[in-house]
């Protein structure tokens, strides 16, 4: 049986997972410390971490009896590249707005 592979976009679609990534951007944390930041169960946090792990956005390393999670930001490059394509449209709209505003003055 193969594991479900989550892509980066699915993984970051959830606000809880985005917050987990933000926490891990500051420092590596065990699940107990991650769970302390949310009003959800440890099991729910573990499921979020599994999805992030499937998307290769986090990695858990066993240290003694705990698993310490760390951010793996490389897959976010795919999101950055996708967004940068659409940036041209935002820049064009802003340039047109600036032109219109200056024209009216």
C-alpha positions in Angstrom: 0.0 0.0 0.0 1.5 3.3 -1.0 1.3 6.4 1.1 -0.7 9.4 -0.1 1.6 12.1 -1.4 0.4 15.6 -0.6 1.7 18.4 -2.8 2.9 21.7 -1.4 -0.2 23.6 -2.4 -2.5 21.1 -0.6 -0.2 21.2 2.5 -0.1 25.0 2.8 -3.9 25.4 2.0 -4.7 24.9 5.7 -4.1 27.8 8.1 -3.0 25.5 10.9 -0.3 24.0 8.7 0.9 27.4 7.7 1.2 28.4 11.3 3.1 25.2 12.1 5.5 26.2 9.3 5.9 29.6 10.7 6.7 28.2 14.2 9.3 25.8 12.7 10.8 28.7 10.7 12.0 30.1 14.1 13.3 26.9 15.6 13.0 23.1 15.5 10.3 21.9 17.9 9.0 18.6 19.4 5.3 17.9 18.8 4.5 18.8 22.4 5.7 22.4 21.9 3.9 22.6 18.6 0.7 21.4 20.1 0.9 24.0 22.9 0.3 26.7 20.2 -3.1 25.3 19.0 -6.5 24.6 20.5 -6.5 21.1 19.0 -5.4 17.7 20.1 -1.9 16.3 19.8 -3.4 13.7 17.4 -4.8 16.5 15.1 -1.4 18.2 15.2 0.3 14.9 14.3 -2.0 14.6 11.3 -1.0 18.1 10.2 2.6 17.2 10.6 2.2 14.1 8.6 0.7 16.0 5.7 3.5 18.6 5.9 6.0 15.7 6.0 4.4 14.0 3.0 4.8 17.3 1.1 8.5 17.3 2.3 8.0 20.6 4.0 9.0 19.3 7.5 11.2 16.5 8.6 11.0 14.7 12.0 14.1 13.4 13.6 14.0 11.0 16.6 16.0 12.5 19.5 15.7 10.2 22.5 12.1 9.5 23.1 10.9 12.6 21.1 10.7 13.5 17.5 12.0 17.0 16.7 10.5 18.6 13.7 12.3 21.0 11.4 11.3 23.1 8.5 12.4 22.0 5.0 11.6 25.2 3.0 12.9 24.0 -0.4 9.5 22.8 -1.7 8.1 26.3 -1.2 10.2 27.3 -4.2 7.4 25.8 -6.3 4.9 28.2 -4.7 7.2 31.1 -5.1 7.7 30.4 -8.8 3.9 29.9 -9.4 3.2 33.3 -7.7 6.0 35.1 -9.5 4.3 34.3 -12.8 1.2 36.2 -11.6 3.2 39.1 -10.2 3.4 40.5 -13.7 -0.4 41.0 -13.7 -0.3 42.8 -10.3 2.6 45.0 -11.5 0.7 45.9 -14.7 -2.5 46.7 -12.8 -0.5 48.9 -10.4 1.3 50.7 -13.2 -2.1 51.3 -15.0 -3.6 52.7 -11.7 -0.6 55.0 -11.2 -0.9 56.2 -14.8 -4.6 56.9 -14.4 -4.1 58.7 -11.1 -1.3 60.9 -12.6 -3.4 61.6 -15.7 -6.3 62.9 -13.5 -4.0 65.3 -11.6 
